[in-house]
Amino acid sequence: MRVLSASDYRRARWKNGGGWTTQLAAHPATTGEPGAAFDWRVSIAEIESDGAFSTFPGCDRHIALLEGIGMELRFDAAPAVRLERRLHFVPFAGEWNTEGILVSGPVRDFNVIVRRDAFGAEVLHRPLVGPMVFFPEPATWFIHLVGGRAEAKSAGGEVTLEAGSSLLLEPGARDRTVLNGGGELVLVKFVPRATAS
């Protein structure tokens, strides 16, 4: 059980100058730029202008609007999709050539990228209205507190989460973790392909 906050995140300007990426977490953990190799990565992007997305061959992506009016995703391999509903996640393949067209002004979006031969990912948007229990399992849970406040307790201790911070629950725990509080969450469950159903 590990809390991640702004001091742990890594922010970098895009090479094309059209925005910023703030890496919240990645596996394996890296100390380099957000573009370093990974099996999975969770990030928030600030998109300031229309432009092409980076491609990630062999990866699956999930993206959702976090702030702003919206953005249209134009793919070379599928019909266009509009991100208009806040934190409604849209999946697409990382190898697709993808262009983001802003509807009206800059946006922030929430991104999950997973290497499909290594992990499966389930991405959820949920309210936190009381206790939520996570039992020991081979999966990794990444929990981002979009808004509100929460406390997480396990046999190993207790931690506090403020809005904008994240909780990483990695495999190997012997006891359940209880998250309690009020707010809004993005939950990402990463399951190794060896155990994915």
Secondary structure as GFF3:
##gff-version 3
##sequence-region A 1 197
A	DSSP	beta_strand	2	4	.	.	.	ID=ss1
A	DSSP	beta_strand	10	13	.	.	.	ID=ss2
A	DSSP	beta_strand	19	27	.	.	.	ID=ss3
A	DSSP	beta_strand	40	47	.	.	.	ID=ss4
A	DSSP	beta_strand	51	52	.	.	.	ID=ss5
A	DSSP	beta_strand	59	67	.	.	.	ID=ss6
A	DSSP	beta_strand	71	75	.	.	.	ID=ss7
A	DSSP	beta_strand	81	83	.	.	.	ID=ss8
A	DSSP	beta_strand	90	93	.	.	.	ID=ss9
A	DSSP	beta_strand	98	102	.	.	.	ID=ss10
A	DSSP	beta_strand	107	115	.	.	.	ID=ss11
A	DSSP	beta_strand	119	129	.	.	.	ID=ss12
A	DSSP	beta_strand	132	134	.	.	.	ID=ss13
A	DSSP	beta_strand	140	154	.	.	.	ID=ss14
A	DSSP	beta_strand	157	162	.	.	.	ID=ss15
A	DSSP	beta_strand	166	169	.	.	.	ID=ss16
A	DSSP	beta_strand	177	192	.	.	.	ID=ss17
###
